Amino acid sequence: MGTTLEDQLVADFYDYETLLSDEERKVLLKTRDFMRTQVKPLVNENWAKGTFPKELIGMFREQGLAGLPYEGYGEHRAAASNLLSGMMAMEMTRTDPSVATFFGVHNGLAMYSIYAGGSQEQRDRWLPEMAAMDKIGAFAMTEPLGGSDVAGGMRTTAKRDGDTWVLNGAKKWIGNATFADYVVVWARDVDDNKVKGFVVEKDMAGFVPVKIENKIAFRIVENAEITLTDVRVPEANRLQNINSFRDVGEILRATRGGVAWQALGVMIGAYELALDYAKERKQFGRPIARFQMVQDLLVKSLGNITASWGMLIQLAHLQDAGIFKDEHSSLAKAFVTSRMREVVAWSREIFGGNGIVLDYDIARFFADAEAIYSFEGTREMNTLIVGKAITGESAFV
């Protein structure tokens, strides 16, 4: 399949995109064009104001990009490969991490929770309208007083009362929650102490999301702190295939790899900005791209990108084969996000003082990288998952 110069990524030094089929590459290029021509013009103004442009939902709806990983529910009906899904996450994040996260929360965390954890009836009830983006999803696990201890320390509770469940507690940092139609809420059953999943609809009494202000990263994403006060959820909205946190772990294992792909997208976006700037910015009468120390930063960045991309391609193959494990996605998340931190710092360094203003875009990537580094399991927690796998010894407290 022929490509124009505008379609080619200078960061794809080893031509990794050629591993996609022609049909998959069409979807990727469609995503690339959409993000470049329609989304990018909205980004900086909304990032500066800390607002989410609601028109994005309709714009995404017209593209038909949601639901592709789920057989029978996306526009193409057949499930997309994990390689295509990963490269789409990379592509969106390459333009803007906040917008990519809005889509990833909806298309990944929320929809996959229902796809993997729901009954067939629940899938058919919710996923078609979510795939069409007529309804938007969110995923509520993190709590105000909890973080990495969520498996054993979840404070949000669920109490069975006949054909309904009564939910009480609080969640924090929940992307899309201020406007989502369906919020997948995780709560501990007070009777058996097991974690269960519930689809809470936005108009249910006692469900109150409040937008978190004053963030220095992901400023376009509307993260919320949610309070749940005697929220009555029908048994029909309890995800029928989630019976413990082990089942939840299956969902997190799959979505954690998507965050690593986002980290790759941040690296590529930052590297491309720095490379273009180095070619255009002149000091001492010549482009700074001719300075050895600038080339050193660019080449180190490209090395991080190329190594991370190769790791993620193999992770996608393991996922497609159904043989990937927790430690596979944990190593990718820990490694790629660490390399991402290096690349955004080196890229911002090339910009000098211009790197701290939004006008040049790089400051946005530099700030947003910190959020990606932290969520879906910290580097430390993912390191301990891999450490346990390779030594056979648990170092968790």
N, C-alpha and C positions, 0 to 999 in steps of 0.2 A: 504494500500500500504506500503510495507516494505521500510525502509530507512537504510542507513549505518550510522555509527557514524559521518562520514565526512559530511553527508547531514544535520545532526541535528544542530540547532542553540542553543548554550548554553544560549542565551539571551531570547529564547522563553520559559520562565519559566512557563507559563500557557498553553502551547501547542496550541497557537492560530492558527498555520498552519493547524491543524486538521479540521478547519472550511472550508477549501477548499475541493472541490470534488477531486476524484482521478485524473481526467483529468487535472484539474487546477494545482494540485500539481506537476504533471509531467512537466508542462510548467515552474513552479517556479523552480524546481530542474534543469531543462535544463538551465534556466537563471543563476542559482547559479554556475553550473559547468562551463559554458561559461565564466562568469566573473572571476572565480577563476583560471582557467587554461589558458585562452587566453588573457584576458584583463589585469589582475593584473601584469604580467611581463612587460607590457609596461608603467605602470603608473608613477613610481617615476622618471625615466629618463626624460620623457616628462613634468612632473610637474616641475621639476627643471629647465628645459630649457624654459618652457612656450610655448611649441609647441603641436599642435594637430596631432597625428599620423593618417594620412589619410587612412592607411590600416584598421583602425577600421571600416570604412564604409563597406568595403567588408566583414569583419568578421561578422558584425551585419547582413548584407544581407544574409549570409549563414545560420544564425540561424532562420530567419523567424519570428522575434519577433515584428516587427513593424506592426501597423494597427490592432492589436488584439481587441482594444476597439470598432472598427467600423464595424458594421454588413455588410457583403458583401465585405469587403476590406482586411481583414487580411488573413493569411495563413489558419486559421481555419474557415473562413467565418462567423460563428456565433460570435456575439460580446462577448468579455470576460466580466466577471463581474467586477464591480468597486473594489471588494475585491482583485481579482487576479491582476488587473492593479496596485493597490496600493502596493501590496506585491512585485510585480516586480520592482516598483520604489524603494522600500525599499531595495530590494536585490542588485540592481545595485549600489545604493548609499553606501551600506555596503562595497563594494569593492572600489569604488572611486566616490566622489560627482561630479567631473568634467565630467567624462564619462557618468554618469547618467544624467547630465544636458544636454549634447549634445543630448542624445537620447530623453529626456523629451521635449526639445524644438521642436525637429522634430516631434515626435510621439504624443505629447500632444498639445502644444500651436499652432503649425503650422497646423497640420492635423485636430485638433479639430475645429480650426477657419474655415477651409474649410468645414468640415463635418456639423457643426452647422450653419454656416453663408452663405454657398454657395447653389446654386440651385442644382438640381439633375444632370443637365448637367455638372456643375462645379465639383461636386464630382466625377463623372465618368471620367472627363478629367484629374484631378490631383491626386486623391487619389490612384488609382491602382499602379502607378509608385512610389509614395511616400511610400506606404505599402511595396513594393518590395525593397525600399531604392535605386532605380535607380535614383531617384531625392531626394534631401535633402531640408528641409524647415527651415525657420526662422520666427520670430515673432517680429515685430518692432513697439513698442508703446512708450517706455520711450524716453524722449528727453533731450538734454544737459542742458536746463534751467528749466526743469520741473521734477516733481516726483509725489508726492501724489495728486497734483492738476490737474492730467492729464484729468479728466472728463470735467472740464470747462476751462482748460488752455492749450489745445493742440494747438501748434503753426504751426505744419505741415499742409499745406493747399492743397485742391483739387479744381480745377476749371473745370467745364464741358465745353468741346469744341467740339460740334458735337457728334461723336461716340467715343471720347476719353476724358480722364481726364488728366489734367496737374498738377503734384504734385511738390510742393516746400517745403523745410524745412530740418530738421535734426533729426536723432534718435541716441541714445547712449545706450551702454551696450547690444547690440543685438547679442546674442549667435548664432553661426554658420554662421553669415552674410557674412564672408569673402569668404566662398565657397558654400553657399546655392544656389540652383537652383531657388527656389521660396521663396520670402520674403513677408509675409503678413504685409503690411504697413497700419497703421491707420492714417487717416487725416481728418481734419475738412473741410467740404464743405462750401466754402465761400458764397454760395448763400442761403443756409438754416441754416447754422451754426451747422449742425448735423455731428457727427463723422461717417465716412464710412470706409470700409475695401477694400483694393486693393491687388491683387497678382502681385507683381512686379517681373519680371524675370531678372536674373542676368545680361543679356547682353543688357538691355534697356539703351539707351543713357541718361546720366545725373544721373545715379545711381552709387554712389561711396562709397564703404565700406572700412574703414581703421582700421586695427587691433589695439586694445588698448593694450599698453605695460605696464610693471611695476606693474602688479597686485600682490597682496599678497594672493589672493584666486582664486579658479577656474582657475588655471594657464593653464590647458589643454584646457579649453573652449576658442575658438577664438571669444571673444566679439569684436564688431566693433562699431565705430562711423560712421554713414551713412550720407552723404549729398545727397539731392534730388534736382536737378536743372532742372526745366522744363522737368521732366520725363513724357513722354506721355504713358499713360496706357489705353488700349482699354476698353470700357464699358463692354465687355465680361469678363474682369478680375476684375470687381468690384463685391464683394461678394453680391449677390442679396438679401439675407435675413438680411443684416445689415443696419438698417435705423437710428440708434441713438446709443448713448453710453450705453443706457439701454440694447441693444442687445449685445454689447461688454461685459457688466457686466455679462451676462449669461455665456459667455465663461470663464471669469476670476473666476467666482464662482466655476466652475467645476475644473479648473486647479489649483486653490489655494489649494484644498485638496491634489493634487499630491505633492505639495511642502512640506506639512506636513508629507506625507509618506517619502519623501526624508530626512527630519529632523530625523525621526525615524531611517532610515538607517544609518545616521551619528552617532547617539547614539549607535546603535548596533555595528557598526564597531569600534568605539572608546572603548566601553566597552570590546569587545572581545580582543582587543589588550592589554588593561590594565590588564585584568584577566590573560591572558597568561603570560604577563611580571611579574605579581606579583607571579606567581607560579615558575618562573624560576630565578628571581633576588634574590640573597642572600645577606643579611646584618646581621652582628652579628652572623654568622654561621647558619642562617636558612632562608628559603624563606620569602620574605616580606609579602606574603599572610597570614602568621601566626600572623602578627601584627594587633591589634584591629583597629587602625585608618585606615589602608589600607582596611580592611574588611568593615568598615563603609562607605568609599567612593564607594566601589563596590556595596554594597547593596543599597545605595541611588541611584546609577546609574541604577541598575536593577529595582528599584521602578519606576523611571521616565519612563523607557522603557515600563514596563508592563502597567502602567496607560495610556501612550500615545497610545500604540497599541490598547488597549481596546476602547479608544475614536475613533480612526480611523476606526476600524472595524464597529462601529455603524454608523459612517459617510458614509462608503461605502454602508451599508444597506439602509440608507436614500436616497443615490444617486440611487441605483438600483431600489428603490421604486418610484423614481421621486418626492419625497416630501421634499428634502433638500432645505435649504434656505441660503441666503448670510451669515447670522449670524452663521450658522452651520459650514461652511468652514472657516469663519474668526476666530471663537473660536479655531478651531483645529490648524490653522496656527499660531496664537498668542501663544497658550499654548504650543504646541509641540516644536516650535522653541526656546521658553524660556527654556524649560526643556533640550533641546539639548545643549544650551550654558552651562548649569550647568554640564552636563555629560562630554562634551569634556574638560572642565576645570579640573574636578575631575580626569579624565583619564590621562590627561597630567601631573597632579600633581603626580600621582603614578610613572611615569617615571622619575621624578626628572630632572636632567640636560639632560638626554638622550631624554627627551620629546621635545627638541627644535631642534633636527636634523632630517632630512628626513629619515635617515636609518631605524628608528623604526616606520615609517608610521604615528604615532599619531600626529605629527606636521602638516601633511597634513589635517587631519580631523579637527584639532583645527582651522586652518586658513580658510578652506573651509566653516566651520559652519557660519562664519560671513556673507558670501554672502547669504546663505540660510535664515539667520535671517532677512536680509534686503529686499530681492526681493519678488514679488507677494504681495505687501502690507506690510508696516512696522508693527511692533507690535502695535504701537500707533494707526495707521489707522484701523487695524482690531479690536482693542479694542473698538474704537468708533462705529464701525458698530454693534458690539455686545451690547455695551452700549445703543445705540438707540433702539435696538430690545427689550431689557429688561425693559427700563424705559419709552419708548415712546417719549423720548426727544432727539433731535439732539444736540450734542455738537461740531459739525464740525464748523470751522471758516467760 
